[in-house]
């Protein structure tokens, strides 16, 4: 009985120790070329909050420069591109995304171009119908 308990305790200690060692390992080193490539991809998806119509890769604003540095630092820490974008979104809000997500609060943003086009076509159809029915 005691021997079984000792064996179970040792196995648990080994498993726990292996988990702790795996968590303490630094992220795998990636080359600067890969960091730069991934940072540019992420930077094209993020909006400069100062310029508003440019990505952080295109902007010359000092805040965009800081954001680019933050993106590169997160990539060097081992974050995936999606993790970096989620981090920036949590820090700056949905406005930082060049392509805002479709959510209940953005339905009008996504539907407005189609509604405007539909109204313009309806107006054109009615105007042309009136013009055809008018006697000369």
C-alpha positions in Angstrom: 0.0 0.0 0.0 2.7 2.4 1.0 4.8 1.4 -2.0 1.8 2.1 -4.4 1.3 5.5 -2.8 5.0 6.4 -3.2 4.9 5.4 -6.9 1.8 7.5 -7.6 3.3 10.5 -5.8 6.5 10.1 -7.8 4.6 9.9 -11.1 2.6 13.0 -10.2 5.7 14.9 -9.2 7.4 14.0 -12.5 4.3 15.1 -14.4 4.0 18.3 -12.5 7.7 19.1 -12.8 7.7 18.4 -16.5 4.8 20.8 -16.9 6.5 23.5 -14.9 9.6 23.1 -17.0 7.6 23.4 -20.2 6.0 26.6 -19.0 9.4 28.2 -18.1 10.9 27.5 -21.5 11.5 30.7 -23.6 9.6 31.0 -26.8 11.4 29.6 -29.9 13.8 32.1 -31.5 12.6 33.4 -34.8 14.7 35.3 -37.4 14.4 39.0 -37.8 13.3 38.5 -41.4 10.4 36.4 -40.2 9.5 39.0 -37.5 9.6 41.7 -40.1 7.5 39.8 -42.6 4.9 38.9 -40.0 4.9 42.4 -38.6 4.2 43.9 -42.0 1.3 41.4 -42.5 -0.2 42.3 -39.2 0.5 46.0 -39.7 -1.6 46.0 -42.9 -4.6 44.8 -41.0 -4.3 47.5 -38.3 -5.5 51.1 -38.7 -3.5 54.0 -37.5 -5.7 55.6 -34.9 -4.3 59.1 -35.7 -4.5 58.9 -39.5 -7.7 56.8 -39.5 -7.5 55.8 -43.2 -4.0 54.3 -43.3 -2.6 51.1 -41.9 0.1 51.4 -39.3 2.6 50.2 -42.0 1.7 53.2 -44.3 1.4 55.9 -41.6 4.2 58.3 -40.6 2.6 59.2 -37.3 4.6 58.7 -34.2 1.8 56.6 -32.6 1.8 54.3 -35.7 5.6 53.9 -35.1 4.9 52.9 -31.5 2.2 50.5 -32.6 4.6 48.9 -35.1 7.2 48.5 -32.4 4.6 46.9 -30.1 3.6 44.5 -32.9 7.2 43.5 -33.5 7.7 43.0 -29.7 4.7 40.8 -29.4 5.8 38.7 -32.4 9.3 38.3 -30.8 7.6 37.1 -27.6 6.1 34.2 -29.6 2.6 35.5 -30.2 0.8 34.4 -33.4 -0.5 37.0 -35.9 -4.0 36.5 -34.6 -2.9 36.9 -31.0 -1.2 40.2 -31.9 -4.3 41.5 -33.6 -6.5 40.4 -30.7 -4.1 42.2 -28.3 -4.2 45.4 -30.3 -8.0 45.1 -30.6 -8.3 44.7 -26.8 -6.0 47.7 -26.3 -7.5 50.1 -28.9 -10.9 48.7 -29.6 -12.5 47.6 -32.8 -11.6 50.9 -34.5 -8.0 49.7 -34.8 -9.1 47.0 -37.3 -9.1 48.1 -41.0 -11.9 45.5 -41.6 -14.3 45.8 -38.6 -16.0 42.6 -37.6 -19.6 42.0 -38.4 -21.4 42.4 -35.0 -24.8 43.7 -34.0 -23.4 47.2 -33.4 -21.8 47.3 -37.0 -24.8 45.9 -39.0 -25.6 49.4 -40.3 -22.0 50.0 -41.3 -22.0 46.8 -43.4 -25.6 47.3 -44.8 -25.4 51.1 -45.6 -23.7 50.8 -49.0 -26.3 48.3 -50.2 -29.2 50.3 -48.8 -27.9 53.5 -50.5 -27.5 51.6 -53.8 -31.0 50.2 -53.5 -32.5 53.6 -52.8 -30.6 55.2 -55.7 -31.9 52.4 -58.1 -35.4 52.9 -56.8 -35.2 56.6 -57.3 -33.8 56.2 -60.8 -36.6 53.7 -61.7 -39.3 56.0 -60.4 -37.9 59.0 -62.2 -37.6 57.2 -65.5 -41.1 55.8 -65.1 -42.5 59.4 -64.5 -40.6 60.7 -67.5 -42.0 58.0 -69.8 -45.6 58.5 -68.6 -45.4 62.3 -69.1 -47.2 63.4 -72.4 -45.2 65.7 -74.7 
